[in-house]
Amino acid sequence: MDDLPDHGFETALVSQLSQPATRLLGRPLRFFDTIDSTNTLAARLAREDAAEGTVVIADAQTGGKGRLGRNWVSPPGVNLYLSVILRPRKLTSAAPQLSLLASVAVAETIVQQTQLAPTIKWPNDVLVAGKKVCGILTEMQANGSQLRAVVIGIGVNINAPLASFPEALQDKASSLFLMRGEPVDRAAFAVSLLTHLEKLYVLWLEKGFPAVGAAWEGYASDLLGKSITVTAPEGIISGTVRGIDRDGALLVETVSPEGQARPSSRVQRILAGDVTVVDGY
């Protein structure tokens, strides 16, 4: 793959967005050949009162951000790195729902653009054949208990060759190109993603998370009933996935430790954490 910036990507992206693909997202669009992090810039723009729907897209990132302080590998010319500014009139407690919503938008786009079969691991990792192809980072800005802005950062491994992944990630991560066996049109994928994201966002605003939650559970069906461990703010939690609730929290059934006179189970709500499937991703 060529390491030079792909100006054809920008031209095709602007051209396709000029069609009535979206009414909100990507209007305006800010494109960069190279940037430290699309989320960092989008967060600054949000603080400076940038309009809802502003999208920052880069051909490469030098400091891509992942969840839990991790780095997101961002080589030039092959993948999609974008951040969207939203300004929902909701409480801050609703912000995590947008991460799940975004993962559904990515999954729907993968199906439409590649005919691959994606799955979702809570809250928002998108996998194909058990390997991660997308990560999502949501950051919020608030006025007290009210949301002022939410920045959704989405990184999708689209046409990355295996050599572009660090050796430690080559058995855990992949790209749509590697899974499909042929390149994917990045501009078409980006426009499709923004279209799906806008549709789901409007649905969420009008009808709340339950209107989106069923679609999320459909893509996460492989996770239901699985044994997992969650590294959560309150510690390590082990149990069996029972689904998500109407607010998007993960429901995990845990069993009291052996040795108690009356072992019992209970379902815990997990609002934040890193999930590991036992004997899986």
N, C-alpha and C positions, 0 to 999 in steps of 0.2 A: 504494500500500500504506500502511496505517495505521502510523505510527511509535510508537504506544503499545504497552506490553507486552501480549502476547496471553495473558490468563489462561485462556482457553478451551483453549489448548495445554497448560498445566499440568494442568488438570482432566482433560482427555481422556487425557493421558499417565499420570497416576496411576491413573485408572480402568482403562485397558487393561493396565497392569502388574500390577494387582491380580488379573487373570486369570492362569492358569498358563502365561504366556508364557515366563518364564525362572525358573530355580531359584536363580541366583546373581547375575547382573548386574542392577543397579538395585535391589538389596536390601542397603543402603538407597539411596534416590534423594534427591539434594539439588538443588532447583530454585531458580534466581535470575532475576528479571526482567532485571537487568543485573549484570555482573561484569567485572573487568578481564580475567581469563583463566581458563577452566575448568581448564586444565592447571596453572596456578600454584596454585590452591586445592587441586586433587586431589593435587599433589605435597606440599603442606603436610600435608594429611590423611594421606597415606601415611606421612610421617615421624612423625606422631602415632599411628601404629598403627591407622588406619582399616581396617575389615574388607575383605577381598577381595570384589570385586563392587560396591563403592561407586561410584556414578555421579554426576557433577556435570553438570547441564545448565543452560544459560542461554538466555534469549530474545535477549540481545544481549551483546556483549563490547566493552569500550573499549580493550583491549590484546590482541586475539587473536594467538596465536603460530603462525607457520608454520615450516617447516623452514629450516635454515641462517640463523636469525635474522631471517627475513622476518616481516612483519605479515600477519595474516589478517583481511581486511575482514569485519566482523561486524554488519551492520545489524539492527535489531530487527524482530521479528514475521514474518520470512520464511524463515529458514534453521534449520539444526540445528547446535548447538555443544555437544559433550559430551566428557567425559573419564571414563575407566574405570580403576579401580585393580585390578591383578592381582598375585598373589603366587605365581608358579610356582616350584617347587623345582627350579630349573635353574641352570646356569652363566651368567655374564654374557654369554658369547659367543652365547647363544641369544636374547638380547633382540631383535636386529634382525629375527628371524623373525616376531615379533609384528606388525611393521609390514606385512609382506606378507600375513599372515593377516588383518589388519584390512581391507586393501584388497579382499580376496576377499569378506569379509562385506559391505562396502559395495556391491560390484558385484552380488552376489546379491540384495541388498535392492532395488537399482535395477531389476533385471529383474523381481522379484516385484511391486513397487509401481507401476511405470510402464511396463513392457514395452519400455523403451528398451534399446539394446545398448551397454553400457559396455565400455571397454577399460582396461587398467592399464599405466602406464609405470613402470618400476622406479625406486624400490622400491615406491612406494605411491600415486602420483598416479592418480586415477580420472578418465577422460575419457569424454565422449559426443560423437560426431561430431568428434573431434579437439580439443575444448575441455575445459578442466579444470573439473570440478564438485565435486571433493572433494580435500581435503588431510589428511594424517595426520602427527601428530608424536608420536613415542614417546620417553619419557624414563625412565631407570632409576635405581634406588637399589640399592646393593650393600653386602654385607658381605664384603669381600675378593673372591674369585672367584665368590661365590654371590649370586644375585639376592635382594634383600630385597623389592623392589616394582618394578612397571612401570606407568607411567601412559601410557595410549593416548589421545591427543587427536584427535578426528575432527570436521572441519568440512565440512558438505555444503551446497552452494548449492541449496536446494530451490525456493523460490518467489520468489527475488530478481529484480526487473525489471532490464533492461539498465542503466538510469540509476543503479542502486546500485553498479555497478562503476566504479572509477577508469578514466578514459579510456584509460590505458596498458594496461589489462587487458581491455578490451572485445573485442579480437580473439583473446584467449587463453583467457578464462574464460567460463563460462555457468552457467545453472541448469537444473534439471530442468523447471521451469515453461516456460522459454524453449524448451527442446528438445521438450517434449511438447505445448505449446500450451494447457495447462490446469493449474490448481493441483494440488499434491500434498498429501495429508493428512500434516501434519508429525508428529502423534502416532503415527499408524499406521506411518509410516516409521521413527520412532525405536524403537518397540517391535520392529518387524521386524528392524532393524539389531542391536539387543541380542540378539535370539533367534538370528540367524545367527552373531553374534560368539561367543556362548556355545557354540553347537554346534561351531564350528571350534576354539575354545580347548580344549574337552574332548577333541576328536579329536587335537589337537596334543600335549596332555599324555599321552595314552594311546599314540599311535603315532609321534610325532615329526613333523618338518617334511615329510618326503616324502609323508605322507598329505594334506597341504594343498597342496604344491608343484604337483601336477598341475593342480589347479583354477586356481592363479595363472597357470600357463603357458597355460591355455586362454583366460583373459581377456587375456593379454599376447601372443597369437599374432601380432598385427600388428607387434610389436616384433622378433620373431625374424627374423634375417637382415638387419635394417636397419643402415645405417651411422650411428654415433652418436659423440658426444664426451662424455666424462665429466669433470667437474671434481671430482677426488678429492683427498684429503689429500696423496697423493704426486705430484700434478700433473695436467696435462691428458692424458687417454688417448683415443685415437681408434681405432676399429675396428668390427667387425661383431658384432652380438649373436648368441651361440650358445645362450642359455638361462640357466638358473640351476642351481646344484648342489644337493646334498641338504641343504646348510645355508642356502640362500637367497641365496648370493653370486651376483652377475651374472657371467656368463662372456662375455668379450669377446676375439675373435680380432684380434690386432694383427699388422701386417707391419713388418719392419725397414725403416728409411729407405732411400730410393733412393740408389744410388751404392755400396752395399756389394757386395762381390764375389759374395756368395751371399745374396741376400735370403731371409729366412725368416719364417715366421709362428709365433705361439705364442698360447695361450689364457691370459688373465689373469683372476684372480678379483678382483672389485671388491666390497669390503665396505661402502663408504660413498661417496656422491658424488651429484652432480646431473647427470642425463642430459639431453642435448639430441639429438633426432633430426635428422640432416642433412636439410634442406628440410622439417622438420616441427616438432612441438611441442618 
